[in-house]
Amino acid sequence: MNRRLRLEPSLDPADYHFTHQVRARFAETDAMGVVHHGSYLLYLEDARVALMRHRDRPYTETRESGVDLAVLEAYVKYRRPVRFDEVVDVHLTTGAATRATFQIAYLLTVDAEPRATAVTVHGAVGPDGKAVRLPDWLSRAPRG
């Protein structure tokens, strides 16, 4: 694992400060009804956008201010398959932050059973794609 991925996702939902639900869609599954591994990244993104909206910081406003939050790294550990039409609770919490990067840990559960854990690392970038400082509201966000 890269040195930036220092966050170890917990298997306890109580360790996360936000939860977002998604339902596994048929289009995300293979012939056996199992969600394709790449679809998990979409679930993570959906939860991140929901968290920003929940914090009254919609992603559209962040972008309009000249900051994008690029995904620099993503790590997913698949524990048990998610299947078509299951409701997935995507629990997330923010981790360490630097001047321009921050981490998020995730736990994906179905009926309280862990199905996957994940970590993403994000970097604040300007319209030219170069690193910029994290917005104050994000660098001061609750951790852990």
Protein Blocks (a to p, Z undefined) as FASTA:
>chain_A
ZZklmcccdfbfklpcbdcdddddfklpcfkopacfklmmmmmmmmmmmmmmmnopafkl
mmmnopacddfbdcdddfbdcdehiacddddddddddfkbccddddddeehiafbdcddd
dddddfkopacdddfklmmpceZZ
